[in-house]
Amino acid sequence: MAFKEYGDYDAVGLAELVRKKEVSAKELLDEAIARTAKIDPQINAVVVKHYDYAERQIEHSLPDGPFTGVPFLLKDLDLLEGTRTTSGAMVLKDFVADHTGTLARRFLETGVSIFGKSSSPEFGLMPTTESRLFGPTRNPWNLEHSSGGSSGGAAAAVAARILPVAHASDGGGSIRIPASASGVFGLKPTRARNPLGPDRGEGWAGFSCGHVVSISVRDSAVMMDAIHGPEPSSPYVAPLPERPFSQEVGRDPGKLRISFSDKSPYGDAIDPEIAAAVREIASLLAGLGHHVEEQAPALAADPAAVMTTIVGGNTALTVRLIEQRLGREMTDNDLEVLTLAHSRNAKRTSATDYVAAQLAAFQISRSLATFFESCDVFLCPTLCAPPLRIGELNTMSNDLSHVAPILRRYMPGTSMFNMSGQPAMSVPLAWNKAGLPLGMMFSARFGDEATLFRLAGQLEQVRAWKNKIPPVCA
């Protein structure tokens, strides 16, 4: 590899090298491509490769932005004109986008060179990335395990140091889950912080949002400074930040009131190593001067039931739109069994059922807002079990009865913050005895990413994770 120190830098650091002309954008792209060729056959994270697109960007001169010259991946759910976007679905394996989404345009304006797409489960539906179209994306720390989902390709590629930052999105935990499973930093922003247009005003009833996963906290903050803000189709806007998010990283967080829980929100037992890690981090926070208290929110409704109705309805619409475009009904040759089941089940629910689910989501949001009147930050495990084994969650099974129990055991605490729209982050602060990452989830009040960035910056200083390198990089 021509630039052996590449993996030691975050994206801000690489851009600074380009700015000082110590390395060129083409050299960085060549290094990312070389690392993809070496590492990706093991993890299967970069499923659409359009190196020529990135090369043309560089030839035509990249914009002067905070990440000029840094290689970048879009998640294979977002549109980039002239490139393949499959959404992880067999029926869309040859689909080429005829326009570019607003978020992708804003990424381009930061100066990144987009050399491919990272893997996603079909339509981003699952917390593991194992589409029938591309096969499983494997965890860089242990190839028998999943990298998480739905932004599993992004998190695996960043963890494996193919690149330092990559696009990710989160409708029920899909930034935080793979960040936890793969050992990287992932922050889900406040609802409406980042754009979703031009084709959507909101996703999954306002649950979904886009941002990045990264090695460093400052990459996430600098990127949010560059891409946040409304667009003409925005139905609502997030509160304006007091100062740039990048200025929060390294800023003293003060003495925060931090509540924590080492239990599932359903009261179920969780993995003992994860519970112990939560308690250890709670002690660390107390040692840093924060007021730490064991306390968890009481939810007014069941998040899993809400997700089933809202996601099912949105999936059914996606299937209908594909059928209208192709002029035929979808079969299991086109889509995975689980996707078709979501669509069929949604057709049996009524408009009243959908509105009832929205009301339940509001009630959850209200109960969380009340809870945060007595604390600034809530700490809990991102995942309540270690990263899933490949094949454990089978979306092609004719018997899908295993899916709901796995989701309840694995990721019971992420989706409630999609419903409330609050910012939440997974921070790679622990590893289990088997060497798998165990992310810790921190959430804050609506609009208060600033507190999370300040706290994350503090934790990054005292519990540095950047130098932990997964085996695939050896």
N, C-alpha and C positions, 0 to 999 in steps of 0.2 A: 504494500500500500504506500502511495507516494507521500502521504501526510499522516504519519503515525500518531502525532499528537492530537489529531482531529477529535477523538473521543474524550479528550480532557477538557474540551471547551463546551460551554453552553452556547445557545444561538446568539445571544448578545455578544459573547466573546468572539465568535467566528465573524460576525458582522464587523466588529472592530478591527480584526485582522484585514478584512477586505478594504475597509475604509483607509487603513494605513498602508495599503498596497503591499502588505507582507505575504498575502496569498490572493489569488484571483477567484472570482465566482466560478469560473470553469474548473479550477483545481478542486474546489469544494464539491462541485457536482460530480466530478470524476471520482473523488474519494467516496461519496455516498453511493455511487453506482458500483464501485469496487466492493464496498462493504455489503451491498445488497447481493452481489454475485457470490460472495463468500459465506454470508451468514443466513440469507433468506431461505436457501434450500432446507435449512434445519427448522426454521420457525414458520415459514409461509405467511409473512405479514404483508408483503408488497405484491398485491395480486393483479394490479393493472400497471404496466410499466410504459410510460410515454416519455422516454428520455429526450426524444426529439423536441417535444414541447418545451422542456426546460432549456435545451440548447438554443432554440430559437429565441426564448426570452433573453438569454444572455447576449446573443448576437445582436438583438435589437436594442440592447441597453436596458438594464433593470432600473426601476424607479429608485430614487434616493429615499430610502426609508430606514427604520430601525433594524431591519433584518436583511439589508441588501446583500445578495449573494449566498444566503443560507439555503441549503436544500430543504425541501418541504414535501409532505404528503397530504393530500386531501383524503378524507374518509370516503369510501366507495358508496356513499349515499348522496353526495353533493355534486352539483353540476359544474363542469368546466367545458366551455364550448370547444367542440372538435375532439373531445376525448371520450373514451368509453366510460360509462357509469352503469354498473350492473345491479347495484343494490343487493349484491350477493344472490341474485335470483337467476335460475337457468333460463327463464323466458326473456330476460333482458341481457343475456351474455354478449350480444352484439350491438346493444344500444349505444349510440353516440349522441352526446348532448348538443343541442342546437343553440344554447345560450349558457351564460355563466351566472350562477347565483350571486346575490349581494355579498354574502360572507366570503365567498371565494374571491370576488373582486377586491374586497378589502384586504384579504391576505396578499393578493398580487401587489397591491399598492404598498405593502410593507417592504417589498423588494425580494421576497423569497422566490426561489426557482422551484416550480412544482414538477417533480420528475415522475410522479405516479400516484396511485390510489392505494390506501391501506384497506385491509380486509374488514368486513362486517358480516355478521350473520344476516340471513335473508331479511331485508327491510328493517334491520336493527332490532329484531324482536327479542333476542335472547341474551342472557348474561354470560354467554360463551360464544366464541367465534368459530363455528364449525359448519359452514354452509355446504350444501350438496355441490354447488357449482365449483368451489375452489378447494374444499377440504378443510381440515382443522388448522387453525393458527395456534402454534404451540408456545408454551411458556418458556422464555429464555433461561429461567432458573432450573427448570426440570421439564424436559420435552414430553413427558407422559401427562402433563397437566395443561389445562387451558390457560391462555393469557387473559381471560376475561372477555367481557362483551358489554355493549356491542362495539365499542371502539377498541377491539382486541388487537387488530393489526397495528393501529397507531401506537398503543402502549408497548407492544412487543418490539416494534421497530425502534422506539425511543430507548427502551430498556437495554436493547442489544447494541445501542450506540451506532445504528445505521444513520441516525440523525438526532439532534438534540431536542426538537420540538415538532409536533405534528397535530393536525386538525383532529378534533374529537367532538362528539355530540352526546347529549344526555337527556333522555326522556323518562327514565326511571332508575337511573344510576349508571348510565353507559359511559360517562367519563370516569367516575369514581371507582366503579367495579374493576375495570381493567387496570386502572392506576394502582389499585390495591394488589391485584393478582400479579402484576408485572413489576411492582416496585418502583413506580415513578410518581411524580406529583401531578395531581389532577384536580382542578377547581371547576365546579359547576357554577356559572354566574347567576346573578339575580335574573328572574324572568324579565325578558325584553331588554336586557343589557346589550346583547348582540343581535344583529338582524337575521331574519329567516326568509326574506323575500328573494326574488319578486313573486314566486309562486305561492307562498304561504304568508299569512299574517301571524299565525301561531301554529305550533305543532302539538298534536296530542292534547288538545284542549288547554294549551298554554304550559304543559308540563315540559316540553322539549326545548332545548337551547344548544347552541354550538359554542365551542371554544377550542382549547388545546390540551394536550398532555405534554409534560416537559420534564427534563432532568432538574432544572433549577426553578426556584420560586420566581426569580426576577424575569425569566423568559415569559412566564404566564402573565405577570403584571404588565410588562412592556407590550406584549401582544394585545392585552385587553385595552390598553391605552389607545392602540392603533386601530382597533376594529369596532369598538363599542359605539353606540349611538343609534338613534332611530333612522328609519328610511320612510319614503312616502307612503308605503302600505302598512306601517306599524300601527296596530290598533291601540297601543298604549306604550308608555316609555318607562324605563327604570329611573329611579332618582339619580340626579347628577352627583358624581363624586365631589368631595370637598377639594381634592387635589389629585394630580395624576396617580394612578395606582402604583406606578413604578417608584414613586416617592414614599410609599408606605413600607416597602421592603427595606428592612434595616432600621425603620423608625421604632422607637420604644413603644411596645404595646400597652405599657402601664400595667396596673394591677387589675386583671380581668376577673370577673365572676364566672367561673367555669363549672358547669354541672356535668356529671358524667354518669354513664351506665355501662356495665359489663354484661348486660343481658339483652336478649332479643326483645323487641317491642311487644311481642306476643307473650312474653314470659317464658318462652321455651329455653331449655339449656343450650348453651353454645359451646364451641370448641374450647377446652380448658386452656390451651396455650394462648388463644386469642383473648380470653377473659383476663388471663394473667398479664398479657401485654397492655391491655387497657388500664389496669390498675397501676402498672409500672409507669405508664405515661402520665397518669393522673398524679402520681407521686413526683415525677419529674416537674410537672407544671407547678405543683405546690412549692417545690424547691426553687423555682424561678420567681417566686413571689406572688403567684396568682392565688386567689381564693377559690379553693376546689371543694366541691360538695357533691356527694352521690345523690342524684335526683334525675328522674326521667319524665318526659311528658306523657300524659294520659291522653290517648288519641280518641276522638269522638266517633270514628268510624274505621272500618278495615281498609287499609290502603290496597291490599291485594284485590279485593272485590272491585274497588274503583278502577284499578288498572285493567282488570279483565274487560270491563265494559267499555272504557274509553279507548284502549288500545285495539280492542276487537272491532269497534266501530270504524276507527281510522284505517285499520287493515282492510276491512271490507270495502271501503271506498277506494283504496289503492288498487285492490283486485278489480273492482268494477271499471276503473279508468283504464287499466291495461286491457281488459276485455273489450271495452269500447274502441280502443285504438286498434286492436288486432282483429276485431269483428268476430270473436269466438269466445267460448267459455273456457276458463282455466281448468286444467286437469293436473293430476299429480306428476305428469311429465313436464309441466311448466313450473309448478311451485311445490314447496315442501309440504308434507302432510300437516305440520303444525300451522303453517300459514293458512292453508285451506280450511282447517278446523276453526281457526280464529274467525275467518270470514263467514263461514256457515253459521257458527254460533251467534255472531253479531246480527245476522239477518233474522234470527229468532227473537231478538230483543226489540223493544219498542223505543220510539222517540222519548217517551216518558221515562223509560229505564235509563236512557243516556242522560237526561236532565237530572234524574235522581242521583246518578253517579257524580255529576258535576257539583250537586249540592253537598254530597258526602265529602268531596274533595275540599269544598269551602269550609265545611265543619272541621276537617282535619287542620286546615290552614288556620282557622280561628283558634283552635286549641293550642297549636304551636305558638301563635302570636302571644297568647296568654302566658304560656310557659316562659317565653323569652322576656317577659316583664321582670323576672327575678334572676336572670342570668344574661351574660353577654355572649357566651359561647357554650355549645353543647358538644361533648366528646362521647363518641361511642365507636364500636368497631365498624369499619366499612362493610366487611363481610363477616358473617358469624360462623363460617367454616373455611378451611383452607381452599385454595383454588381447585376447582373441579377437575377431575380426571377427564382426559379426552374420551368422548363417547358416553360419559355418564348421563348427559342430557341429550336425548336422541330425538331430533325434530322430524325424523322420517319414520318413526315407529307407528305402527297401526294402533298401538295402545299408548295413549298419551297420559295415562293416569299417573305416571311417575313425575310429570313436569311440575305440578303445583306443589307437592311436598318438597321437592328440591329447591324451588324458588323460596319457599317459606323458611327453609333451613339455612339457605345460603345468603340471601340478600334481603332480609325483611325490613331493614331500616333505611334504605336509600330513597325509595319513591315518595315518601311523605314530604320530602323537601322539594320535589318536583311539583307536588300539589300546592304547597305553600308558596312556591316561587323563591324561597330563600336561597342564598348562596351556601354552598357546602363543598368541602374539599377533602380529598383523601391524601394523607401525608405518609410516605414510606418510612415508618419509624420502628418497625419490628420485623423479624424473620423468625420462623419456627425452627425446631430442631432438624427438620428435613431440609432446611435451606430455602423455604418458600416465603415470599414477602407477605406481611400482614399489615395492611394499611389501616391507619386510624382516621376516622371521619370527624371533622369539626364543622359545625354549622353556626351561622350567625343570623341576626335579624335581617329582614328584607332590605335590600339595598346596601348592606354593610360588608361588602367585600374587603373594605379597608382594614377592618379588624382582623379578618382572616389572613390577609397578606402580611400584616405586621406580626401576627402570631407565627405564621409559617416561616417568615424570615428569622424569627428568634429560634424556632426549633431547628431550622436548617443550620444555624450556627452551632448549637449545642449537641445536635444529633445528626451530624452530616451523613448523608446517604450517597452523595455523588460518586464517591470512590468505591462503592460496592458494585462490583462488576459481575454479571451473570456468566455461567460457564461457557455459553456459546461464543463469547468474545475471546476466549483463550486461544 
